[in-house]
Amino acid sequence: MNVDCSDDDFKGYIKTGLGVDAGGTYTDAVIFDLESNITICKAKSLTTRWDFTVGISKALEQLDQNFLRKIELVSLSTTLATNAIVENEGQKVGLIIMPPFGLDIAQNISCRPKSVIQGQLDITGREILPVNPDEIKSVVSRMLEDHNVTAFAVSGFAGSINPAHELQVKNIIQKETGLFVSCGHELSDNLNFQTRAVTAMLNARIIPRLANLLLDLEKVMNRYGIDSPVVVVKGDGTLMSSEMAKMRPVETILSGPAASVAGARHLTGINDALVVDMGGTTTDTAALSSGLVSLNEEGSNVGGHRTHVKALDIRTIGLGGDSLIRYERMQFLIGPKRVAPIAWLGRNWPGTENALNYLSLHLNRYRNSTRKMQILAKTGDVKSMQLSPLEEGIVSLLEQRPYSLDELLHATGAIAEGSLHLQRLEENFVIQRCGLTFTDLLHIDGRFQEWDTETARQYAGFYSFLTHQPLPEMIEHILELGIKRLSMELLKRRLDDDMDPDKMEDCPVCKTLVQHLLNEQHPNYEVAINLKHPVIGVGAPVKFFLPQAVTPFKARAILPENADVANAIGAITSYVFIRKQLWIIPGKEDGFIVEGISGARKFKNLDDADRFAREELTDIVHKKAIEAGTSCRNIIFETKDSIPLAATGEAVFLKRTISASLKGRPDLVVKKVPLREGKS
């Protein structure tokens, strides 16, 4: 018999949990009563990426301290990995690859720096050519000297079958450099060599980001006397330990959106809807169907990078409350870069007025591009960084007050922004780039008040001067661009199940129809696309955009209470969810074969194959459940047969798909309990 894992069953294990969502702009915290299923208290604070302890502490200090001492589990969701990839940030990684013998497919991998080395396997994992240790040492030395890499990624063809070469290269690099090395086989057992290489590179690139966040979270927990386990939401909505997350941060791609979907479902109780999570950096859209979001089995696609990371099927674009607004060649461009709002700069950094005065005296320089109008402020500490003379000069200037890029070029004598070499200072959050954002525009029109409205108004006034538009009209126009962009994302997400919606950009007919749908209807015909399900909006800025964005589709926008902290609620209320499939197909001569597990499993009749498949699925799912941290044993099986009719009218068995799924609370991370017996 099955053992039910209901909320009542969960009582007695975890009573009070803390959900934390570390976004690109805000850090949200929620104390949640898991017995009564209610939010006890919530708080928001600015994310301080140069020192996460500051932002996390400011969020926790706003919570009820009596309940804070009772916390039994901390669950973290974060957009850190996603944002770093979307914004093309992170540490410099040297990619070392061993492509298939005789095929030059390495050129299809666009990562830089990249080196192809000796060491090949055939498709079965048999060695064709050994690795050359001297070659590896030489390649690593060049990457360190010429590209200043701080981590490495290694991937070889058939490495998921036989990882010996990857491990040998990793050991040599670590002995030579002491730096972190990410191997493709450690992250994926998929045979696609190119995608596995990109996944390893991205993992190495963002290692410091997530590791620093988790270490800072642990520091704050110690400060507040919270002695509880920490779990991290993965991109597929399941959980992993914080220690595993430090080594495999790439698996937290779309962690924030996965938590937001869970939060939206929890807050509304709606099972069929679109979910839109709009943060400071990105907008993520997902489709809820019967309470579930489908997994992208091929791997997530974030910021143009296809990965082997299993994640919920979510679209992500660089559109958020703090997306950089530029004016380039007579048009406004929005994102994907996130910057700090000018209103925030004016409230927190004395001397901002000097930077604005410089810009006001040289406005004619920016008629073709406002890029040099971006302002830099020193926010973090240099810590143990070894600065170049130029970097020291820049830090010294910014310690006095903020500087625009243009003024900084003038003060340092540099010719162009590239000559300033700002990347390292920005990646280590020593300096913060600031510019015009939706947040500034919402300050000016009075719909959002947090920081310095007058500084935002003065800076936006420069754009008004350059574009020859009155400030109110310009603000309305830019906000409308954001709304239309969100509308387009809703449409693309609904089309995503049937086609590649991004191909619409290359279709003149599609572009014309969408133009009339979202802007002004054609005088001779009407374009109509009606969404059949509501759209749930979560995230701080979403209320300013979603109600208008759904209008062309005659859909209902739902903005639930506590939508601003939905991710944190989703993080602490999420269930562990495990799903696995096996397939039964006819053998070439007779009998049946079970596919989906290593080795060929042949059986004389279908019943034996079915029985074996279910036993294997039970073992696999139970093992994965324990690894994910739940003691639940209740497995639900689904069976689907493919039996078409032949030309003779006779039924032909082609395939049986057996799916096994399990849902449970993360109780094992809190208290090791004996697994309850019971057949599924």
C-alpha positions as CSV (number, residue, x, y, z in Angstrom):
1,M,0.0,0.0,0.0
2,N,1.1,3.6,-0.5
3,V,2.0,5.8,2.4
4,D,0.4,9.3,2.2
5,C,2.7,12.2,2.6
6,S,0.2,14.9,3.5
7,D,0.7,18.1,5.4
8,D,-0.6,16.4,8.5
9,D,2.0,13.7,8.1
10,F,4.6,16.4,8.0
11,K,3.6,17.9,11.4
12,G,6.1,17.2,14.1
13,Y,9.1,17.4,11.7
14,I,9.4,21.1,10.8
15,K,7.2,23.7,12.3
16,T,8.8,27.0,11.5
17,G,10.9,27.7,8.4
18,L,12.8,30.7,7.0
19,G,12.6,31.4,3.3
20,V,15.2,33.7,1.8
21,D,15.3,34.9,-1.8
22,A,18.5,36.7,-2.8
23,G,17.7,38.6,-6.0
24,G,19.8,40.9,-8.1
25,T,18.0,43.9,-6.5
26,Y,16.2,42.8,-3.3
27,T,16.8,40.2,-0.7
28,D,13.4,38.9,0.7
29,A,12.9,37.0,3.9
30,V,9.8,35.2,5.2
31,I,9.1,33.3,8.4
32,F,6.6,30.6,7.6
33,D,4.4,28.5,9.9
34,L,4.5,25.1,8.1
35,E,1.9,23.6,10.4
36,S,-0.7,26.3,9.9
37,N,0.5,27.1,6.3
38,I,0.6,30.9,6.9
39,T,3.1,33.7,6.6
40,I,4.1,34.9,10.0
41,C,6.1,37.9,8.9
42,K,8.1,39.2,5.9
43,A,10.8,41.7,5.1
44,K,12.7,43.2,2.1
45,S,16.1,44.8,1.9
46,L,18.4,45.8,-0.9
47,T,20.8,43.1,-2.0
48,T,24.3,44.2,-1.3
49,R,26.3,42.1,-3.7
50,W,29.7,43.4,-2.5
51,D,28.8,42.0,1.0
52,F,25.7,39.9,1.1
53,T,25.7,39.9,5.0
54,V,24.6,43.5,5.0
55,G,21.5,43.0,2.9
56,I,20.6,39.7,4.6
57,S,21.1,41.1,8.1
58,K,18.9,44.1,7.2
59,A,16.1,41.8,6.1
60,L,16.3,39.5,9.1
61,E,16.4,42.4,11.6
62,Q,12.9,43.4,10.4
63,L,11.5,40.0,11.2
64,D,9.9,38.9,14.5
65,Q,13.0,38.0,16.6
66,N,11.0,35.6,18.8
67,F,10.1,33.4,15.8
68,L,13.5,33.9,14.3
69,R,15.0,31.9,17.2
70,K,12.6,29.0,16.4
71,I,13.7,28.5,12.8
72,E,14.2,24.8,12.1
73,L,15.0,25.0,8.3
74,V,16.4,27.7,6.0
75,S,15.6,27.4,2.3
76,L,17.3,29.7,-0.2
77,S,16.3,30.6,-3.7
78,T,18.4,33.0,-5.8
79,T,18.7,34.6,-9.2
80,L,22.4,35.0,-8.7
81,A,23.5,32.3,-11.2
82,T,20.8,33.3,-13.7
83,N,21.7,37.0,-13.6
84,A,25.4,36.4,-13.9
85,I,24.9,34.4,-17.1
86,V,22.3,36.8,-18.5
87,E,24.6,39.7,-17.9
88,N,27.7,37.8,-19.0
89,E,29.4,38.2,-15.7
90,G,31.5,35.9,-13.5
91,Q,35.2,35.0,-13.1
92,K,37.4,34.4,-16.1
93,V,37.4,30.7,-17.1
94,G,39.9,28.8,-19.3
95,L,38.0,26.0,-21.2
96,I,40.1,22.9,-22.1
97,I,38.4,20.5,-24.4
98,M,39.1,17.1,-26.0
99,P,36.7,16.8,-29.0
100,P,36.0,13.6,-30.9
101,F,38.9,12.2,-32.8
102,G,39.1,13.4,-36.4
103,L,36.2,15.9,-36.1
104,D,36.7,19.6,-35.8
105,I,33.6,20.5,-33.8
106,A,35.4,22.6,-31.2
107,Q,35.0,25.6,-33.3
108,N,31.2,25.5,-32.6
109,I,32.0,26.3,-28.9
110,S,32.2,30.1,-28.7
111,C,33.8,30.3,-25.2
112,R,37.1,32.2,-24.8
113,P,39.8,31.5,-23.9
114,K,39.6,27.9,-25.2
115,S,42.2,25.3,-26.0
116,V,42.0,21.9,-27.7
117,I,44.3,19.3,-26.3
118,Q,45.4,15.8,-27.1
119,G,43.4,13.0,-25.5
120,Q,40.6,11.3,-27.3
121,L,38.1,8.5,-26.6
122,D,35.7,6.7,-28.9
123,I,32.0,6.7,-28.3
124,T,32.3,3.6,-26.1
125,G,34.9,5.4,-23.8
126,R,37.8,3.4,-25.2
127,E,41.0,5.4,-25.3
128,I,42.3,6.3,-28.8
129,L,45.0,8.9,-27.8
130,P,46.2,9.6,-24.2
131,V,46.5,13.0,-22.7
132,N,49.9,14.8,-22.7
133,P,50.7,16.2,-19.3
134,D,53.4,18.6,-20.7
135,E,50.9,20.0,-23.2
136,I,48.3,20.6,-20.4
137,K,50.9,22.4,-18.3
138,S,51.9,24.6,-21.2
139,V,48.2,25.4,-22.1
140,V,47.4,26.3,-18.5
141,S,50.5,28.5,-18.2
142,R,49.5,30.5,-21.3
143,M,45.9,30.9,-20.2
144,L,47.1,32.3,-16.8
145,E,49.6,34.7,-18.4
146,D,47.6,35.9,-21.4
147,H,44.1,35.8,-20.1
148,N,44.3,36.1,-16.3
149,V,41.9,33.1,-15.8
150,T,40.9,32.3,-12.3
151,A,39.2,28.9,-12.9
152,F,39.2,26.1,-15.5
153,A,36.6,23.9,-17.1
154,V,37.4,20.6,-18.7
155,S,35.3,18.5,-21.1
156,G,36.0,15.6,-23.4
157,F,34.1,13.6,-25.9
158,A,32.6,10.5,-24.2
159,G,33.7,11.9,-20.8
160,S,30.3,11.0,-19.4
161,I,31.0,7.3,-20.2
162,N,34.7,7.3,-19.2
163,P,35.8,10.3,-17.2
164,A,39.4,9.2,-16.9
165,H,40.8,11.8,-19.2
166,E,38.8,14.7,-17.6
167,L,40.0,13.6,-14.1
168,Q,43.6,13.4,-15.2
169,V,43.5,16.9,-16.7
170,K,41.8,18.2,-13.6
171,N,44.4,16.7,-11.3
172,I,47.3,18.2,-13.3
173,I,45.6,21.7,-13.4
174,Q,45.0,21.7,-9.7
175,K,48.5,20.6,-8.9
176,E,49.9,23.3,-11.2
177,T,47.6,26.2,-10.1
178,G,45.5,25.3,-7.1
179,L,42.5,26.8,-8.9
180,F,39.0,25.4,-9.1
181,V,38.4,23.0,-12.0
182,S,34.9,22.0,-13.2
183,C,34.6,18.8,-15.3
184,G,31.8,18.1,-17.7
185,H,31.1,14.6,-16.5
186,E,30.5,15.9,-12.9
187,L,27.5,17.9,-14.1
188,S,25.9,15.9,-16.8
189,D,25.7,12.3,-18.1
190,N,24.4,13.6,-21.4
191,L,26.4,12.6,-24.5
192,N,26.3,16.0,-26.1
193,F,29.9,17.0,-25.8
194,Q,29.5,20.7,-26.8
195,T,26.7,21.4,-24.4
196,R,28.5,19.6,-21.6
197,A,31.5,21.8,-22.2
198,V,29.4,25.0,-22.0
199,T,27.8,23.7,-18.8
200,A,31.2,23.1,-17.2
201,M,32.4,26.5,-18.2
202,L,29.3,28.3,-16.8
203,N,29.6,26.3,-13.5
204,A,33.3,27.4,-13.1
205,R,32.4,31.0,-14.0
206,I,29.8,31.5,-11.3
207,I,31.4,29.4,-8.5
208,P,32.5,32.4,-6.4
209,R,29.1,34.1,-6.7
210,L,27.1,31.4,-5.1
211,A,29.8,30.3,-2.7
212,N,30.1,33.8,-1.3
213,L,26.3,34.1,-0.9
214,L,26.1,30.9,1.0
215,L,29.0,31.7,3.2
216,D,27.6,35.1,4.0
217,L,24.2,33.5,4.7
218,E,25.8,31.2,7.2
219,K,27.6,34.1,8.9
220,V,24.3,36.0,9.4
221,M,22.6,32.8,10.7
222,N,25.4,32.4,13.3
223,R,25.0,36.0,14.3
224,Y,21.3,35.5,14.9
225,G,21.8,32.2,16.6
226,I,20.0,30.2,13.9
227,D,21.4,26.7,14.0
228,S,19.5,25.1,11.2
229,P,20.3,23.2,8.0
230,V,20.3,25.2,4.7
231,V,18.9,23.9,1.5
232,V,18.9,25.5,-1.9
233,V,16.2,25.5,-4.5
234,K,17.5,24.1,-7.8
235,G,16.3,25.2,-11.3
236,D,14.0,22.1,-11.5
237,G,12.3,23.1,-8.2
238,T,14.0,20.3,-6.1
239,L,16.4,20.9,-3.3
240,M,20.1,20.3,-2.7
241,S,22.3,20.9,0.3
242,S,24.2,24.1,0.6
243,E,27.5,22.2,0.4
244,M,26.6,20.7,-2.9
245,A,25.4,24.0,-4.2
246,K,28.8,25.6,-3.5
247,M,30.4,23.1,-5.9
248,R,27.5,22.9,-8.5
249,P,26.1,26.5,-8.7
250,V,25.1,26.0,-12.3
251,E,22.3,23.8,-11.0
252,T,20.8,26.9,-9.4
253,I,20.1,28.4,-12.8
254,L,16.5,29.5,-12.7
255,S,16.3,28.8,-8.9
256,G,14.6,32.1,-8.3
257,P,11.9,31.5,-11.0
258,A,11.3,27.9,-9.8
259,A,10.6,29.3,-6.3
260,S,8.4,32.1,-7.7
261,V,6.2,29.5,-9.5
262,A,5.9,27.6,-6.3
263,G,5.1,30.8,-4.5
264,A,2.5,31.9,-7.0
265,R,0.8,28.5,-6.9
266,H,0.8,28.6,-3.1
267,L,-0.5,32.2,-2.8
268,T,-3.3,31.8,-5.3
269,G,-4.2,28.1,-5.3
270,I,-4.6,28.3,-9.1
271,N,-3.3,25.3,-11.1
272,D,-3.7,26.6,-14.7
273,A,-2.1,30.0,-15.4
274,L,0.9,31.8,-16.7
275,V,3.3,33.0,-14.0
276,V,5.3,36.1,-14.5
277,D,8.1,36.9,-12.1
278,M,9.6,40.4,-12.6
279,G,12.6,41.3,-10.5
280,G,15.3,43.9,-10.8
281,T,17.3,42.2,-13.5
282,T,15.1,39.6,-15.3
283,T,11.5,38.7,-16.2
284,D,10.7,35.0,-16.1
285,T,7.6,33.4,-17.5
286,A,6.3,29.9,-16.9
287,A,3.1,28.0,-17.7
288,L,1.3,26.2,-14.9
289,S,-0.8,23.2,-16.1
290,S,-2.7,21.1,-13.6
291,G,-0.5,22.6,-10.9
292,L,2.8,21.6,-12.5
293,V,5.4,23.2,-14.8
294,S,7.0,20.9,-17.3
295,L,10.7,20.2,-17.1
296,N,13.0,21.1,-20.0
297,E,14.6,17.7,-20.4
298,E,17.1,19.1,-23.0
299,G,18.4,21.6,-20.4
300,S,17.8,25.2,-19.7
301,N,18.6,28.0,-22.1
302,V,19.7,31.1,-20.3
303,G,21.2,34.2,-21.8
304,G,21.7,32.4,-25.1
305,H,23.6,29.5,-23.5
306,R,22.2,26.0,-23.9
307,T,23.1,23.9,-20.8
308,H,22.5,20.4,-19.5
309,V,20.9,21.7,-16.3
310,K,17.4,20.3,-15.9
311,A,15.1,23.2,-15.0
312,L,11.5,24.1,-15.2
313,D,10.5,25.2,-18.7
314,I,10.9,28.9,-18.1
315,R,11.6,31.8,-20.4
316,T,14.1,34.4,-19.1
317,I,14.9,37.8,-20.6
318,G,16.9,40.7,-19.3
319,L,13.9,43.0,-18.4
320,G,13.5,44.2,-14.8
321,G,12.9,47.2,-12.7
322,D,16.6,48.1,-12.8
323,S,17.3,47.4,-16.4
324,L,19.5,50.0,-18.0
325,I,17.7,52.4,-20.3
326,R,19.9,53.8,-23.1
327,Y,19.3,56.2,-25.9
328,E,21.3,55.0,-28.9
329,R,21.0,56.4,-32.4
330,M,17.6,58.0,-32.0
331,Q,15.9,55.1,-30.1
332,F,15.6,53.8,-26.6
333,L,17.1,50.4,-25.7
334,I,16.2,48.5,-22.5
335,G,18.5,45.9,-20.8
336,P,19.7,43.3,-20.5
337,K,22.3,45.0,-18.3
338,R,21.2,45.8,-14.7
339,V,22.4,48.9,-13.1
340,A,21.6,50.7,-9.8
341,P,19.0,53.4,-10.1
342,I,20.1,57.1,-10.1
343,A,17.5,57.7,-7.3
344,W,19.4,55.2,-5.1
345,L,22.7,56.8,-6.0
346,G,21.4,60.3,-5.1
347,R,20.1,59.1,-1.7
348,N,23.2,57.2,-0.6
349,W,26.3,58.8,-2.2
350,P,27.3,62.4,-1.4
351,G,28.9,64.1,-4.3
352,T,26.4,62.7,-6.9
353,E,25.5,66.3,-7.7
354,N,29.0,66.9,-8.9
355,A,28.8,64.1,-11.4
356,L,25.5,65.4,-12.6
357,N,26.9,68.9,-13.0
358,Y,29.7,67.6,-15.2
359,L,27.1,65.8,-17.4
360,S,24.9,68.9,-17.7
361,L,27.9,70.9,-19.1
362,H,28.6,68.4,-21.8
363,L,25.2,67.1,-22.9
364,N,25.9,67.6,-26.6
365,R,28.5,64.9,-26.4
366,Y,25.8,62.3,-25.8
367,R,23.3,62.9,-28.7
368,N,24.3,59.7,-30.4
369,S,24.7,57.6,-27.3
370,T,24.1,58.0,-23.6
371,R,26.6,55.2,-22.7
372,K,29.2,57.6,-21.3
373,M,26.5,59.1,-19.0
374,Q,26.5,56.0,-16.8
375,I,27.8,56.8,-13.3
376,L,30.2,54.7,-11.2
377,A,30.3,54.7,-7.4
378,K,32.6,52.8,-5.0
379,T,30.5,50.4,-3.0
380,G,32.7,47.5,-1.8
381,D,36.1,46.8,-0.5
382,V,39.2,45.9,-2.5
383,K,39.8,43.1,0.0
384,S,42.8,41.0,-1.1
385,M,42.7,42.1,-4.8
386,Q,46.1,43.1,-6.3
387,L,45.2,46.3,-8.1
388,S,46.9,47.7,-11.2
389,P,48.1,51.3,-11.1
390,L,45.1,52.3,-13.3
391,E,42.6,50.4,-11.0
392,E,44.2,52.1,-7.9
393,G,43.7,55.5,-9.6
394,I,40.0,54.7,-10.4
395,V,39.3,53.5,-6.9
396,S,41.0,56.5,-5.4
397,L,38.8,58.9,-7.5
398,L,35.6,57.0,-6.7
399,E,36.4,57.1,-3.0
400,Q,35.9,60.8,-3.1
401,R,32.6,60.8,-5.0
402,P,30.8,59.2,-7.9
403,Y,32.0,59.9,-11.5
404,S,30.3,59.5,-14.8
405,L,32.2,57.3,-17.4
406,D,32.9,60.4,-19.5
407,E,34.4,62.4,-16.5
408,L,36.4,59.3,-15.5
409,L,37.9,59.1,-19.0
410,H,38.8,62.7,-18.8
411,A,40.3,62.4,-15.3
412,T,42.4,59.3,-16.1
413,G,43.4,60.3,-19.6
414,A,42.0,57.1,-21.0
415,I,40.8,57.1,-24.7
416,A,37.8,54.8,-24.4
417,E,35.8,52.8,-21.8
418,G,37.7,49.6,-22.7
419,S,41.0,51.3,-21.7
420,L,39.7,51.8,-18.1
421,H,39.6,48.0,-17.6
422,L,36.6,48.2,-15.2
423,Q,35.5,44.6,-15.5
424,R,37.5,43.2,-12.5
425,L,36.4,46.0,-10.2
426,E,32.7,45.5,-11.2
427,E,32.9,41.7,-11.0
428,N,34.2,41.9,-7.5
429,F,31.6,44.5,-6.6
430,V,34.2,47.1,-5.7
431,I,32.3,49.6,-7.9
432,Q,28.7,49.8,-8.9
433,R,27.5,51.1,-12.3
434,C,24.4,53.4,-12.1
435,G,22.1,54.6,-14.8
436,L,18.5,55.4,-15.8
437,T,16.0,52.6,-14.9
438,F,12.3,52.0,-14.7
439,T,12.7,52.5,-11.0
440,D,13.8,56.1,-11.6
441,L,10.9,56.8,-13.9
442,L,8.4,55.4,-11.4
443,H,10.0,57.7,-8.8
444,I,9.4,60.7,-11.0
445,D,5.8,59.9,-11.9
446,G,5.1,59.3,-8.2
447,R,4.1,55.6,-8.2
448,F,7.1,54.4,-6.3
449,Q,8.9,56.3,-3.5
450,E,12.0,54.9,-1.9
451,W,15.0,57.1,-2.6
452,D,15.9,60.5,-4.2
453,T,13.3,61.6,-6.7
454,E,14.8,64.9,-7.5
455,T,18.2,63.4,-8.5
456,A,16.3,60.9,-10.7
457,R,14.3,63.8,-12.3
458,Q,17.4,65.8,-13.0
459,Y,19.2,62.8,-14.7
460,A,16.1,61.8,-16.7
461,G,15.9,65.5,-17.7
462,F,19.2,65.0,-19.6
463,Y,17.5,62.3,-21.7
464,S,14.5,64.6,-22.2
465,F,16.8,67.3,-23.6
466,L,18.7,64.8,-25.9
467,T,15.5,63.3,-27.3
468,H,13.6,66.6,-27.6
469,Q,10.6,65.1,-25.7
470,P,8.9,66.6,-22.7
471,L,9.8,64.6,-19.6
472,P,6.3,63.3,-18.9
473,E,5.8,62.1,-22.5
474,M,9.3,60.5,-22.5
475,I,8.6,58.6,-19.3
476,E,5.2,57.4,-20.6
477,H,6.9,56.2,-23.9
478,I,9.6,54.3,-22.1
479,L,7.2,52.6,-19.6
480,E,5.1,51.7,-22.6
481,L,8.1,50.0,-24.2
482,G,8.5,47.9,-21.1
483,I,4.8,47.0,-21.1
484,K,4.9,46.0,-24.8
485,R,8.1,43.9,-24.2
486,L,6.3,42.1,-21.3
487,S,3.2,41.5,-23.6
488,M,5.5,40.0,-26.2
489,E,7.0,37.6,-23.6
490,L,3.6,36.4,-22.6
491,L,2.8,35.6,-26.2
492,K,6.1,33.9,-26.8
493,R,5.6,31.8,-23.7
494,R,2.2,30.6,-24.9
495,L,3.7,29.7,-28.3
496,D,6.7,28.0,-26.8
497,D,5.0,24.6,-26.6
498,D,4.3,24.6,-30.3
499,M,7.3,26.3,-31.9
500,D,10.4,28.4,-31.4
501,P,8.7,31.8,-30.8
502,D,11.9,33.8,-31.2
503,K,11.7,32.9,-34.9
504,M,8.9,35.4,-35.2
505,E,11.6,38.1,-35.2
506,D,12.6,36.9,-38.7
507,C,9.1,36.7,-40.1
508,P,7.8,39.9,-41.6
509,V,4.2,38.6,-41.6
510,C,4.4,37.7,-37.9
511,K,6.0,41.0,-37.0
512,T,3.2,42.9,-38.8
513,L,0.4,41.0,-37.1
514,V,2.0,41.3,-33.7
515,Q,2.5,45.1,-34.3
516,H,-1.2,45.5,-34.9
517,L,-2.1,43.3,-32.0
518,L,0.0,45.2,-29.4
519,N,-0.1,48.7,-30.8
520,E,-2.7,49.9,-33.2
521,Q,-5.2,47.7,-35.0
522,H,-5.2,47.8,-38.8
523,P,-8.2,49.7,-40.3
524,N,-9.1,46.8,-42.6
525,Y,-8.8,43.8,-40.2
526,E,-8.5,43.0,-36.5
527,V,-5.8,40.8,-34.9
528,A,-7.0,38.9,-31.8
529,I,-5.2,36.4,-29.6
530,N,-7.0,35.6,-26.3
531,L,-5.3,33.8,-23.5
532,K,-7.6,31.2,-21.9
533,H,-5.9,31.3,-18.5
534,P,-5.1,34.1,-16.0
535,V,-1.7,35.6,-15.6
536,I,-0.3,35.6,-12.0
537,G,2.3,38.3,-11.4
538,V,4.9,38.2,-8.6
539,G,7.9,40.3,-7.9
540,A,8.2,43.9,-6.7
541,P,7.9,45.8,-10.1
542,V,5.3,43.6,-11.7
543,K,2.2,45.5,-10.6
544,F,3.4,48.5,-12.6
545,F,3.5,46.5,-15.9
546,L,1.4,43.4,-15.9
547,P,-2.2,44.8,-15.8
548,Q,-1.6,46.7,-19.0
549,A,0.5,43.9,-20.6
550,V,-2.4,41.4,-20.5
551,T,-4.9,43.8,-22.0
552,P,-4.2,42.9,-25.7
553,F,-5.0,39.3,-24.8
554,K,-8.2,39.9,-22.9
555,A,-6.7,38.0,-20.0
556,R,-7.0,38.6,-16.2
557,A,-4.0,39.7,-14.2
558,I,-3.8,38.4,-10.7
559,L,-1.5,40.2,-8.2
560,P,-1.8,38.1,-5.0
561,E,-1.1,39.4,-1.5
562,N,2.6,39.0,-0.6
563,A,3.4,38.8,-4.3
564,D,6.5,41.0,-3.6
565,V,8.0,38.1,-1.5
566,A,6.6,35.1,-3.5
567,N,10.0,33.7,-4.2
568,A,10.9,33.4,-0.5
569,I,7.5,31.9,0.3
570,G,8.0,29.4,-2.6
571,A,11.4,28.5,-1.3
572,I,10.2,27.5,2.1
573,T,6.9,25.9,1.1
574,S,8.3,23.8,-1.9
575,Y,7.9,20.1,-1.8
576,V,10.7,17.8,-3.1
577,F,9.4,16.5,-6.4
578,I,11.0,13.4,-8.1
579,R,10.0,12.1,-11.5
580,K,11.6,9.3,-13.5
581,Q,10.5,7.5,-16.7
582,L,11.3,4.1,-18.2
583,W,10.2,2.7,-21.6
584,I,9.4,-0.8,-22.8
585,I,9.8,-1.6,-26.5
586,P,9.6,-4.8,-28.5
587,G,12.9,-6.6,-29.1
588,K,14.3,-6.9,-32.6
589,E,13.4,-10.6,-32.8
590,D,11.1,-11.3,-29.9
591,G,10.4,-10.4,-26.3
592,F,10.7,-6.9,-24.8
593,I,13.4,-4.5,-23.8
594,V,13.4,-2.0,-20.9
595,E,15.1,1.3,-21.9
596,G,16.2,4.3,-19.7
597,I,18.7,2.5,-17.4
598,S,22.2,1.3,-18.1
599,G,22.5,-2.0,-19.8
600,A,20.0,-3.8,-22.1
601,R,17.3,-5.5,-20.0
602,K,15.4,-8.2,-22.1
603,F,12.3,-10.1,-21.1
604,K,10.2,-12.8,-22.7
605,N,6.9,-11.2,-22.0
606,L,5.4,-7.7,-21.4
607,D,4.3,-8.5,-17.8
608,D,7.8,-9.4,-16.7
609,A,9.2,-6.3,-18.3
610,D,6.5,-4.1,-16.7
611,R,7.1,-5.7,-13.3
612,F,10.9,-5.1,-13.6
613,A,10.5,-1.5,-14.8
614,R,8.2,-0.6,-11.8
615,E,10.6,-2.2,-9.3
616,E,13.6,-0.3,-10.8
617,L,11.6,2.9,-10.8
618,T,10.7,2.4,-7.2
619,D,14.3,1.9,-6.2
620,I,15.5,4.9,-8.3
621,V,12.8,7.3,-7.1
622,H,13.2,6.3,-3.4
623,K,17.0,6.8,-3.7
624,K,16.6,10.2,-5.3
625,A,14.0,11.2,-2.6
626,I,16.5,10.4,0.2
627,E,19.2,12.4,-1.6
628,A,16.8,15.3,-2.0
629,G,16.0,15.2,1.7
630,T,12.5,13.7,2.0
631,S,11.3,10.5,3.8
632,C,8.2,10.3,1.8
633,R,7.7,6.8,0.1
634,N,4.5,7.4,-1.8
635,I,5.0,6.8,-5.5
636,I,2.4,7.5,-8.1
637,F,2.7,5.5,-11.4
638,E,1.4,6.5,-14.8
639,T,1.3,4.2,-17.8
640,K,0.9,5.2,-21.4
641,D,0.8,2.7,-24.3
642,S,1.5,3.4,-27.9
643,I,-0.6,0.9,-29.9
644,P,-1.5,2.2,-33.4
645,L,-3.4,0.2,-36.0
646,A,-1.5,-1.3,-38.9
647,A,-2.8,-1.1,-42.5
648,T,-4.4,-4.6,-41.9
649,G,-6.4,-3.2,-39.0
650,E,-4.3,-5.2,-36.5
651,A,-3.1,-3.4,-33.3
652,V,0.7,-3.1,-33.1
653,F,2.5,-2.5,-29.8
654,L,5.2,0.1,-30.2
655,K,6.1,1.4,-26.7
656,R,4.9,1.5,-23.1
657,T,6.0,4.6,-21.1
658,I,5.9,4.2,-17.3
659,S,6.4,7.3,-15.2
660,A,7.0,7.3,-11.5
661,S,6.7,10.5,-9.4
662,L,7.0,11.3,-5.7
663,K,6.3,14.5,-3.7
664,G,7.4,15.1,-0.1
665,R,8.6,17.7,2.4
666,P,12.3,18.1,3.0
667,D,12.1,16.5,6.5
668,L,15.3,14.4,6.3
669,V,17.6,17.5,6.3
670,V,16.2,18.4,9.7
671,K,15.9,15.1,11.4
672,K,16.9,11.6,10.3
673,V,13.8,9.6,10.7
674,P,13.4,5.9,9.9
675,L,12.0,5.3,6.5
676,R,8.5,3.9,6.7
677,E,7.9,0.7,4.9
678,G,5.2,0.2,2.3
679,K,5.1,-1.0,-1.2
680,S,4.2,1.5,-3.9
